[in-house]
Structures are given as structure tokens and as C-alpha cells.
Amino acid sequence: MQNEVWMHDAHNKRWLNFREPLEVLEAWQLAEVVPLLRWAEEATRQGRWVAGFLAYEAAPAFDAALDAHTPGHFPLAWFGVYKEPTVGADDHPPLNASPLPKIDWQAALTEAEYAHAITHIKEHIARGQTYQVNFTYRLRAEFNGEPFALFAQLVANQPAPYAAFVDTGRFAICSASPELFFERQGHTVRSKPMKGTAARGRTLTEDEAQACALHHSEKNRAENVMIVDMIRNDLGRVAEVGSVRVPKLFETERYPTVWQMTSTVEAKTRASLTEIFAALFPCASITGAPKRSTMKIIRALEGTPRGAYCGTLGFIQPNGDAQFNVAIRTAVIDRERGAAEYGVGSGVVWDSDAADEWLECQIKARVLNTKRPKFELLESLRWEPVTGYGLLERHLMRLKESAEYFAFELNLSEVRARLEALAQTLAPAPHKVRVTVSHAGEIQCEAAPLAENTSQPLTLAIAPTPIASSNVFLFHKTTHRQVYDEARAARPDSDEVVLWNERGEVTEALTNNVAVKLAGGWFTPPVLCGLLAGTLRAQLLEEGQLRERVILLDELKHAEALAVFNSVRGWREAQLKVA
């Protein structure tokens, strides 16, 4: 795959694959960077496409006052000149790759060392040398696998509008970037800086609260507007007079593991691409403010070059339109050394808390370690010949909320129509109806006759290991049931298995919610203990037949009575199986 490039064209919603370059342009010295860019622009005027990257350390090529490490063995710039790309669909990126072996990522510094650096940054802020520093560090690992497999995993874990993959032979850059450095469309140049991060919630309600808190955070707004002002000033150097504007400020964008705050800055310009780079590079969101003095601080605190990380990857079309990302969420593979490197960082200001900033870096690194499973949304309903679908509106509302949480396409009217059509085909007896919805909104409905419940209490076993209450799949009904399948495999000798979390709190059973009778009243665990908000559970709580409270494992063992319940089978008595 040497000299091969993949770019996601966000504006046209498509994948571009560049192969067999007519020419490869590389810059290893600062004096070579600007001539390379001019030559790349000339190639596009001759009807060619150009795609590649600039390393962070290329910055002094545009302004000698922008301080950076000497990159050493890594090129400052690399671009391929291509006849044209192969175009792939946006919703089905051609990311077939070999399996990726487990990668043991190790941070290049400890949390204590990180906190020490934050202290130094605050000293610089106190002396008036900077207002904000984007401090970063590296995660490193041995890597002898296929780099494209890592890229495929990064993009699958966190779909990124500005994703890019560049293979130079020795090096492969895998960028799952969600951040636009700039795009040029005709005479409009647009930048979309990203500053402000929050973890996703587990339920839709918790998730929306996280987004709201990020949107209204004074700290994040202050950091964001500081970068916006810098980019306005940078763009002003090449913009037509009076054309710089900020059409969108403090937007929140949802990704699988994080919320991000973005703003949009745009201007009219007739400047060349090289002039635009000279005005903007590197992006203010990954340096801090002011840029010159802050980059000196970054060089002193960060012991190694950033390389492609915090640089930019992008492409230029024959008509001059271009797209370049901010190379965050980016890994670099060095085949010669059998090594991989991934950078993480955050913007540090005077009121930053070192522990919070460290946590933000951990959140940003989750994309490396969490393989997002393929799954569908799922609902199981009871159908009766006289009453129809039980708790239908509650099921549809839960489906709608999960679709919104996971960004699935969903046509509820079509789901209703499918259910109504299926009901017309069923024999006059109770049925269990299963509905699945794919990410693309494809709906499947199937039904099976439902046998009557037995009169005997169900036997309950306790799972041998706890679940993690941070697992989002516990809060949404999907076809990804690994936690439940493992618990069932561990206790096959019982009718149901009771799950519990890392705090020793009872959560739910495999296909049922759990009710415990204590002091004459029936209780069920709160959702945030780590469980699905069942539709029958919601009904019983609303009617006052159940109340919520935390239930410890020991209380389960000494309860006056136990029951399990769901919307298909209803309420059933249960008893704990003695181990």
C-alpha cells in the first residue's frame, strides 16, 4: 500500500482512495516546505489531485518565530500527485482489513509527571507568557500488524468526518480526526476549531445532561472563544476586508465516546493555498494562545516532536477546492522500528485542574482500546389477539431514545406499520414479537408463539463476577448481549441469573428486571446502577406498585420475597438458588 492515501471528503460525503502517484513530493528541511506546497498547487492547476500531510514541526517554514522540535527521521511534508481518486460511498467506507492484534499502549509519562507539567504551565500563565497551552503527550506500543487495520478500527470506533490514511512506505498515518483545520470552496475558506470535551452519558437523559453541561461550561466556552479569536485573526491576514465571520459558536457534536464543542469561522479570500497555510498553520486549537510564545512553552515541556500528530492531512482538487484536518485522534506507525505512537492532549488554562485534564486525555484515548461492536437495536413485545401489543408506546419511546443516543436512522411510523402488518398474520394466541433496527434504519419483525408461564417460582443464581456500571450497552436493548451471554454460560443451572455491579449493588437479571420485597414493600434497583429501564418496570413505578432503591447483594439473600418481570412474561415469583 506504499504511496496509497485514503481521505474522507466530508463536504461531498464520500471516501477518496488515491493509488499509484504520478509523483511523490517530500520535504525533510524547512526550506523545502513552501516550495513543495507551491509545486503541489501547480500540479492541481494542471488537472491533478494532490493528497498528503504536513507535520507539526513544519510550522517554522512559514514563520521562524514558531518554535518546534527538529523532526529527525520523520518528513516535514509528504504529498502524492495523482491522476484521480477512486470514489467510495460515504455510509459504507471500504475498510476491509486484516484482524488487528491486541496493542499494549503505554503512556510516555505518569499522571504525577503530567500534573508537574500543568504546574509549570500555570507558572507561565502567571507570568503573562501565555493564556492557554495545548499540552500533549504520547502513547507508544510495539506494532507489527497491518496499519490499515488500525485505521479501520479507529474509524469504526469513532466515525470521523475528516478521517485520513497516508502510507509513505516506512510510515503509515492513521487519523480518525473529527476536526476541520480548513476547507476551501471557491473563494470561501472555513475553519472549525474544536475545543471543549465531555464524556458521553450512559442513558439519553444522562447524555443530554453532559452535552448541556459542556455547552454552558464557562471554562470550555472561554477556551473555545480564545481559539476562535486566534483563528479570526489568522484568517484576517488573507481574507477580503470585512469578510471574516463566525456563523456558529459553541456547538456540541456527538461522537461514540465524547461530546466536543466546536465553532465555525469563515472568510472570503483569493489567497493561494500556500498563503492560507502560512496564515493558519499550525491550527490554534492544538497550540494555544498566543501562538508564538505558547509554542516555545510546548517545545520546552514536550520532550519529543509531535510529527504528524497535531499537523494536518488533506487533499487538493484540480479546481483548487481543498480539505485539511487537524491531525488529532491520530496514530503513526513506523514499520522500520515496529512501533506505533498516538498523541493525546488538552487545553490548559489558569483554572484547569490537573486531574480533570488527565481524565480528558484518557477519554480521548478510549478510541484506541474500545472496539465498538456491530449491533442492532432490539425490542421484544407481547402480542395478544384481543388487546394487541402490550405497552407499545413505551417500547417505541425506548427504541426512539436509543436510536437518538447511538445515532441510528429510525422511522417510527414504519415500525408501527410493520407491527400492524405482522399482527394481521398471527394466529389468535399470545406471541412474542421481536423487532430489530439496523444503523441504517433497516427494520425486521418476527413472531413466535408464547408458551404459558409455569406456576413454579423461577430459580435465581448470582453471577460470579460483577458488571461495569459504565457499560452503555446495559442501558439500551440491543443485539450486543456479551455481558448476558457470559453470565448465562457461567450459571447454566438456573432459570435466571442476577447481575450485580462493581459496588456490590444488584442490577437486573438476564432478560428481566428484579424486584425485592423488603420491610413489606417491593423495590427495584435504580437504572444508574447499570440496567435496562424495562417498559413494565416503568409502568409499575408509575402506578406505585414498585419503588426504586439501591439493593445490595446481602439484602437480596435476606429478602422477604423475590420476583423477576418483563413486558413479555409479566411478573413471576422467584427464589434464590443456594450455591
TORNU-243611 format. One record per residue (C-alpha): residue in one letter; x, y, z. Coordinates in steps of 0.05 Angstrom, whole numbers, plus 5000, padded with zeros to 4 digits. Example, Ala and Ser with C-alpha at 12.3 -4.5 7.8 and 13.67 -1.06 7.14 Angstrom:
// residues 2
A524649105156
S527349795143
END
This chain:
// residues 579
M500050005000
Q506150464994
N504251164970
E496851004979
V492251515011
W485051475037
M481252125053
H474152235076
D471252815037
A466453105089
H463453635043
N461353134989
K460352555038
R464752045004
W471351665010
L477151814964
N482451294951
F488951514917
R493751004887
E499750994841
P502051714846
L504952054785
E509852394831
V511552404906
L513653054938
E517453035005
A520553575048
W525753405100
Q528454105111
L524554725130
A526955085067
E523554545025
V516554615054
V513955245019
P516755054950
L513454364958
L506654684971
R507455144912
W509254554868
A503154174895
E498654754876
E501654784807
A500154044798
T492754174813
R492654734761
Q494854204712
G488753784728
R491853334781
W489553144851
V494353224909
A493852884977
G498452825037
F500553155102
L504553685138
A507953515204
Y507053985264
E514554135260
A513554455191
A510955085226
P517555475226
A517655415150
F512055935150
D514456355209
A521356265240
A518556515307
L514155895312
D518655435354
A518554675346
H523054075354
T527253815297
P523253225269
G529352785256
H527252155218
F520252395201
P518652815139
L516153525148
A511553445089
W509352895042
F504552954983
G502752494926
V500652764859
Y495152324829
K491152294765
E484652204803
P481951814863
T477251224865
V470751454899
G467251044952
A460451124985
D460051525050
D455851035090
H459850415070
P467250605072
P471450055041
L475249905104
N476349155096
A482748985133
S486248405166
P484748275240
L488448735287
P492548415343
K492048685413
I496249315422
D499249465490
W499350235492
Q503650545546
A503651285565
A510351635558
L509251985625
T505851855691
E499952235720
A504652545770
E509352785714
Y503353045677
A501053445738
H508053725746
A507753985674
I500954305688
T504154675747
H509654945701
I504355175651
K500755555705
E507255895724
H507956135651
I500656375653
A502056755718
R507957105684
G503557315626
Q507256895575
T501056505553
Y493656455565
Q492655745543
V497355165527
N495254545488
F499654055526
T500353365496
Y503952715509
R504852055472
L502351345479
R507050835449
A506750105432
E510249555393
F506649455327
N507948945273
G500948885245
E497549195185
P496949955194
F490649975152
A487349505202
L488850015257
F485850565214
A479650145202
Q478750025276
L479650765294
V474450975243
A469650425264
N470450615337
Q469551365325
P466751555257
A470652175238
P468552665184
Y475852845169
A478952145173
A485252035132
F490351485120
V497151605087
D502251055073
T509151315054
G512550635057
R516350685123
F510851085157
A503351005158
I499051555188
C492151345214
S487851945230
A480751895257
S480252645263
P473552985278
E476553685270
L476954105207
F483254535201
F480654885140
E476854765075
R476955195014
Q470855214968
G471555714913
H473556364947
T470956155016
V475655875068
R472655575130
S475655315196
K472054935250
P476254925314
M474654415367
K475854605439
G471954305497
T470753575513
A465953175557
A464752425565
R458452125536
G452951945585
R450151245591
T442851385581
L439851905534
T437852345593
E444852305624
D447852415555
E443853045542
A445753305611
Q453153205593
A452153585528
C448454145563
A453854205617
L459154245563
H455254765523
H454455215584
S461255095615
E464655765627
K471555445625
N470355085559
R467055695528
A472856135549
E477855645518
N473655585455
V472756325443
M480156445456
I481755975398
V476256265355
D479156965364
M486056705344
I483356375281
R479457005264
N485957395268
D489756875229
L484456865174
G484457615173
R491457605145
V489057315079
A481657505080
E478058035040
V476858635085
G470658545129
S469257835106
V471357445169
R465357205208
V463356675260
P456756365236
K456755825290
L459255885361
F459455365418
E456154795381
T456454105413
E457853495369
R456552775390
Y461652215379
P461451505406
T465651645468
V465652405475
W461953055464
Q466053605431
M464954355429
T466254685361
S465555365329
T465855565256
V469956145227
E469856325154
A472256865106
K472757055033
T479757015003
R483456994938
A489856774972
S493656164947
L493655524987
T500855655008
E498856345034
I493056035073
F497755535105
A502556105123
A496956475157
L493755895195
F498855335207
P499055015257
C491855055279
A490855485341
S486754945375
I492954505383
T497855055404
G494355535450
A494656295456
P498456695437
K501456215385
R508756425383
S510356455457
T505955845472
M509655415421
K516155575456
I513055315521
I510554695486
R517454535459
A520454605528
L515254165562
E514353635509
G520753255502
T519552965432
P516953205365
R509453135352
G510552915280
A504152815241
Y500152885306
C497553605310
G499753725239
T494753645182
L492553135130
G488553315069
F487553364995
I487053894939
Q482553814879
P484054044808
N479254624816
G483154874877
D478054654929
A481454334989
Q480253995056
F485353915112
N484153635181
V487353775248
A491153125259
I488352935327
R486052225344
T491952035301
A496851445305
V503451395267
I506350715250
D513850655238
R514849995202
E522450035207
R522250065283
G515949625291
A512950175334
A506550585339
E505351265371
Y498951615388
G498352315417
V493352585466
G492753265499
S488253825524
G487954575530
V490754815597
V488655485626
W489555815694
D483555475728
S484954785698
D485154205746
A490753715731
A486453105749
D480853345703
E485653465646
W488852785655
L481852465653
E480252845589
C486352535557
Q484151845580
I477351965549
K480452175483
A484751545483
R478751075491
V478151035416
L484550615417
N482250085466
T474850015456
K472749605396
R465649835381
P461449215367
K456749155309
F449649125335
E442349285323
L437149605367
L432249095395
E425249095425
S421348485449
L413748575455
R407848155477
W402148105428
E395147865449
P389447745399
V384548205437
T389048745466
G394448765413
Y401548985432
G402649095506
L406049745528
L407149925455
E408250665465
R413450545519
H417150055474
L417150555416
M419551115461
R425350695487
L427150505415
K426951235395
E431451445453
S436650905438
A436551085364
E437951805382
Y443451605431
F447051155381
A445451595320
F441451045285
E436651205229
L429551065253
N422651145221
L417651015278
S411751045230
E414850485190
V415950075254
R408550165272
A406449965202
R410849345203
L408049135271
E400849245248
A402148835185
L405348275225
A399448255273
Q394748105215
T398447455202
L398647185273
A394446615300
P389546805356
A394346635413
P399647025452
H406147155414
K412947445429
V414747955375
R421948145362
V423648805327
T430748985305
V433249635274
S440049695240
H444450315240
A441850475170
G434650415194
E433049735165
I427249425205
Q426048685217
C419948395254
E418847675272
A414047305319
A413846645357
P408146325397
L408846455471
A408145865519
E404545975585
N408646135648
T409645555696
S406645615766
Q413345455799
P417846025822
L423846145778
T430645965806
L435746535810
A443246465812
I448047035826
A453147195772
P460247015793
T463347685771
P460748405772
I458648805712
A461449505700
S456050035710
S459650465659
N457949985602
V453050365558
F450149715529
L446949555597
F442450165588
H439950025518
K436549405490
T440949165432
T443348525399
H450148615433
R449048165493
Q456047945512
V455248105586
Y448847705590
D451447125549
E457647055593
A453347065656
R448746535628
A454746095608
A457446155679
R450945945713
P447145475666
D443945105724
S438645645739
D432645955705
E435446655712
V442046985733
V442247615776
L447548125757
W451048605804
N455849185795
E462849375819
R459749675883
G456249035902
E449449305881
V444148865848
T442449095778
E437948625737
A437247925710
L438947675641
T432147815609
N428348115668
N428348685717
V428848475790
A424148635848
V425848525921
K420948545979
L423848896040
A420049126102
G413448976068
G414849386005
W417149195935
F423549535909
T427549525845
P434549805832
P435450495802
V437450505728
L444150835741
C446450215780
G447349925710
L441049625680
L435749685626
A429750115641
G424449595626
T417649805600
L413749405652
R418549685705
A416650395683
Q409250215687
L409749915757
L413750505783
E408650995754
E402950615787
G406550605854
Q406949845857
L414549895858
R419550385888
E426850495870
R432650395918
V439650115917
I439549375935
L445949045960
L447448315947
D446748146020
E439748456021
L437848015962
K439747406002
H435447616062
A429447896025
E422347726045
A420747545973
L423747595903
A420747685834
V423047795763
F418948145709
N418848385638
S413548615588
V413247945551
R412547465610
G409847935663
W411147865738
R413847195763
E415846965832
A423046755842
Q427446435894
L434946475903
K438645835886
V443345625941
A450445555913
END
